[in-house]
Amino acid sequence: MPSFSASQKEFLKIVYRDGRVEHVKGPCIRHENSILHICIQVHNLISLDANEALVVYSQNLETKHVQRRVQFGPTLFMLGENDWLHEFSWHGTDPENKTRMIKDQNKFTVLKIIPDQFYYNVDEVRTSDDALLRIKLMMFYELVDIDKMLNCTKDPMADLINCLCADVVAFTAKTSYEEFIETASELNDLKNYKQLMERCPCIGYTVSKVVFRGYFAHEKLQKMHDMMIKRRTELRLQFDREVQEQTLIDKKLQADIDRLEQEQQIELENLLHVQKLELTALQHSMSLEKESHEKHIEKKLQESKAKLEAKIVSDNLDFKHWNKLNQIHVDVNKLLEQQAARPLKVTSIAVQDGAASVHFHYNDPQRHYSNN
């Protein structure tokens, strides 16, 4: 009898003549009995990485009920006798053009659950002024809910592409060709992909980023646009040159104004300095005159004081002299009359007892007095 063996990464599929099928996981060995067995086959176990999964269907032979489960890696998986795998058939990248997707191009059973991306060009997008464009995009996505994806769509790539195209067409249709060029960078913002962002949660996907990679227009349209860009660039350069010239003129005028202000300031400072010097000189001169005047007054006061003191001393001496004469019974009045010069005029006034009082004035250029 022939024998069949399976290693740790293999299993044996034994088909019995009564219709039963048995899977035996290796390492193991079986001998084929032609009476019992139709055949014995060696199959590889399905190797799953950490970011891979299988969708497995199992049928209960008694109830005929089919259950679905998701087998995640990392593991070596062996199908049961009543199990089968879900076969996916999605849009896939064209081998000859990475920006084109072909229906049923991607057929597989092992599901990738890591973040992924694809390139896609949205062709024949028309602007509001009937310019046809090709919009180049790159989308980053991730499968987060396998059950929701299985229940809601059979080709999530087709759903993502259709929503992406619809949003791009809606965005471009609102703008003219010139406006699109000015606002094309907004295609990097997820808020401009409303249908895509609404559809993704429904099919178990999340979109983290959409990158606008540029656009392509018809050759004639592109040439016209290039000419406009050239003309716009020339005008901008001319404008910048004019602005620079005007700025230079403004700076020169401002420099002249600043220089005049500095000259005026210097002249004003010189004038203030001269005035300050003149004021200082005047104050010094007045101070000297004041000091000289004070010294002169002080000198006059001292001279007057000296004369007064000398007069007092002289009067005191005269008083003592006349007092001594009076003490020795000398008639001072007669002596004074004899020493005095002869009078120019003598006035004699006789008054009787009981008569009215007489009042008279005598004007003397050297002396003024009055008697009652």
Buried (B, 14 or more C-beta within 10 A) or exposed (E): EEEBEBEEEBBBBBBEEEEEEEBBBBEBEBEBEEEEBEEBEBBEBBEBEEEBBBBBEBBEEEEEEEEEEBBBBEBBBBBEEEBBBBEBEBBBBEEEEEBBBEEEBBEEEBBEBEBEEBBBBBEEBEBEEEBBBBBBBBBBBBBBBBEBBBEBBEBBBBBBBBBBBBBBBBBBEEBBBEBBBEBBEEBEEBEBBBBBBEBBBBBBBBBEEBEBBEBEBEEEEEEBBEEEEEEEEEEEEEEEEEEEEEEEEEEEEEEEEEEEEEEEEEEEEEEEEEEEEEEEEEEEEEEEEEEEEEEEEEEEEEEEEEEEEEEEEEEEEEEEEBEEEEEEEEEEEEEEEEEEEEEEEEEEEEEEEEEEEEEEEEEEEEEEEEEE
